[in-house]
Amino acid sequence: MMPGSEFVGRMVPNAFGIDEQAVIPEGWWAYFDWCVEQGWDMDHWTMTIDKMRIPSLTFSENMWGALWKLACSRYKQGLSCPPDSPPEGYSDFLEAVERGDYEEVFP
């Protein structure tokens, strides 16, 4: 297993402000922690992205995807990013934005 690919669960607030377990790869928790280190209110962020969740996605799937889109968007916009950027699948993100399947996230 690649470093950072092990799934880890953490409790974070959902749309209702109630802690819910999100299980995502360890590497994405590292990105989440990097965001916290930047001074971002990630509790507010998790509540907001959960309010916009597509009903077919689990809480964990939604969070993982939202972190990926945030990381890709920040990299594309030339904003500060962790040293291991761009995120895996970045070219897929660019193609999806070009097709109109995704919108960039503006922090």
Buried (B, 14 or more C-beta within 10 A) or exposed (E): EEEBEEEBEBEBBBBEEEEBEBBBBEBBBBBBEBBEEEEBEBEEBBBEBBEEBEEEBEBBBBBBBBBBBBBBBBBBEEEEBBEEBBBEEBEBBBEBBEEEEBEEBEE
